[in-house]
């Protein structure tokens, strides 16, 4: 059972409380999104993560169509990742489209990136995300 916690024009945030997962599901409307709107959405997700305190964060990027601009990754490392750390995140996963490089299904490995205190992994199959979160 999932509960919608928040949404905007570019994404929906879902709480899968029983599984300990907070999810940001990007929408195809991201094709028209600006970097500022991307940042706004990540700030919304980080705020929900701080409130919910779920051990697992998931971003479903299968419909994500925005081309992230220069400097946004550094902004994320500086402004968002510390909030995920403070929220008690223990694992972070991205659900990505088929053909994405470094997906776990094609030999990718979890990695702790930048200031994160948790590993991040990329998956093509949602079931594999859940297995990884559960430690299966």
Buried (B, 14 or more C-beta within 10 A) or exposed (E): EBEEBBBBEBBBBBBBEEBBBBBBBBBEBBEEBEBEBBBBBBEBBBBBBEEBEBBBBBBBBBBBBBEEEEEBEEBBBEEBBBBBBEBBBEBBBBBBEEEBEEBBEEEBEBEEBEEBEBBBBBBBEBEBBBEBBEEE
